[in-house]
Amino acid sequence: MNIFESIFNRRSVRKYVMEPLEDSLLEKIRKMIDNVSVLDDSCRVEFEIYENLNKKSQVKGIFKADAPYYLIVYCDDNPRAYRNAGYAAEQLVLYMTTKEIGTCYLGSGKIGPKEKNGLKQFLIISFGRAEGTLYRDMEEAHRQPLASLCTYKDEPGEYLKKILKAARMSPSSLNSQPWRFIVYSDRVYVFMKKEAFPQPKLLLSMRNFDMGIMLCHIMIAAEEFWMNMETVTEEQYAKKKYKNGEYICTIIFNS
Ligand SMILES: Cc1cc2nc3c(=O)[nH]c(=O)nc-3n(C[C@H](O)[C@H](O)[C@H](O)COP(=O)(O)O)c2cc1C
């Protein structure tokens, strides 16, 4: 399974075998951490692998999962930084999926050092060998249909359709799937859905992180189909207030 295929087969794993992973595998994950690509050069993100085989620490937070390892995500404290962190973290999560390692984002979970190089701990990702099934068929994933996520201004080409399918599969906090798209044949306007009521800061930060995960899926799918893509922020849309969503970026594709 390659990283693109893993987008469609990954599921969150909440039960783990409390056994160590091979050193060589942990070394590969560390290499991936060093080589992860970012969405925004101006934002900082750092990762730390926290081994908890002997359960020396308790995960703090609700909806937690006991796991032999946690990937701690540290980042700056602003929406762009959360999106950047989600984009980077998802590359690691998908990489681990290809290596048959189970993962689960734990949005309210905390473990280990609270700060790293001046960055605050944002969330943690449990990982290790899954107790039970690691993969699933994409039809089993609870995701909204593309028709509810997209407003089509043009009929998308075959590859753009596949890219949108990959975006749709993204995991999100509380499975909220906040992404919305306005689709033209060569570009996609990306919006983050607004809820009817103002969201608490933690939920909003998670939603931005979710958007980063989704942008990572778009990047991986575009690479799979050899599509060049450019992500830009168009000031005229960024400045505007929309009733149902917040403009995030425009993705321009050239095949
Ligand atoms: C930012 C983020 C935070 C999450 N936090 C939690 C959590 O605290 N506890 C949990 O069990 N799952 C958590 N999840 C997992 C989601 O519930 C899960 O991705 C979503 O329900 C879709 O299911 P799937 O990943 O199996 O496709 C989180 C996911 C994301 C992306």
The ligand as a MOL file (V3000), in Angstrom:
LIG
                    3D

  0  0  0     0  0            999 V3000
M  V30 BEGIN CTAB
M  V30 COUNTS 31 33 0 0 0
M  V30 BEGIN ATOM
M  V30 1 C -7.7620 16.8630 15.1510 0
M  V30 2 C -8.4250 15.5660 15.5360 0
M  V30 3 C -8.7070 15.2960 16.8650 0
M  V30 4 C -9.2880 14.0660 17.2310 0
M  V30 5 N -9.4910 13.8000 18.5620 0
M  V30 6 C -9.9430 12.5710 18.9320 0
M  V30 7 C -10.0380 12.2230 20.3230 0
M  V30 8 O -9.7490 13.0390 21.2070 0
M  V30 9 N -10.4310 10.9650 20.6410 0
M  V30 10 C -10.7580 10.0390 19.6730 0
M  V30 11 O -11.0990 8.9080 20.0370 0
M  V30 12 N -10.6860 10.3390 18.3470 0
M  V30 13 C -10.2690 11.5730 17.9640 0
M  V30 14 N -10.1430 11.8880 16.6260 0
M  V30 15 C -10.4730 10.8850 15.6100 0
M  V30 16 C -11.7830 11.2200 14.9010 0
M  V30 17 O -12.8620 10.9740 15.7790 0
M  V30 18 C -11.8620 10.3710 13.6260 0
M  V30 19 O -10.8220 10.7340 12.7720 0
M  V30 20 C -13.1730 10.5580 12.8900 0
M  V30 21 O -14.2570 10.1480 13.7020 0
M  V30 22 C -13.1930 9.7290 11.5910 0
M  V30 23 O -12.9660 8.3730 11.8400 0
M  V30 24 P -11.7580 7.6110 11.1340 0
M  V30 25 O -10.4760 8.3410 11.4940 0
M  V30 26 O -11.7980 6.2240 11.7060 0
M  V30 27 O -11.9930 7.6490 9.6570 0
M  V30 28 C -9.6050 13.1100 16.2320 0
M  V30 29 C -9.3410 13.4020 14.8930 0
M  V30 30 C -8.7380 14.6120 14.5380 0
M  V30 31 C -8.4080 14.8630 13.1110 0
M  V30 END ATOM
M  V30 BEGIN BOND
M  V30 1 1 1 2
M  V30 2 1 2 3
M  V30 3 2 2 30
M  V30 4 2 3 4
M  V30 5 1 4 5
M  V30 6 1 4 28
M  V30 7 2 5 6
M  V30 8 1 6 7
M  V30 9 1 6 13
M  V30 10 2 7 8
M  V30 11 1 7 9
M  V30 12 1 9 10
M  V30 13 2 10 11
M  V30 14 1 10 12
M  V30 15 2 12 13
M  V30 16 1 13 14
M  V30 17 1 14 15
M  V30 18 1 14 28
M  V30 19 1 15 16
M  V30 20 1 16 17
M  V30 21 1 16 18
M  V30 22 1 18 19
M  V30 23 1 18 20
M  V30 24 1 20 21
M  V30 25 1 20 22
M  V30 26 1 22 23
M  V30 27 1 23 24
M  V30 28 2 24 25
M  V30 29 1 24 26
M  V30 30 1 24 27
M  V30 31 2 28 29
M  V30 32 1 29 30
M  V30 33 1 30 31
M  V30 END BOND
M  V30 END CTAB
M  END
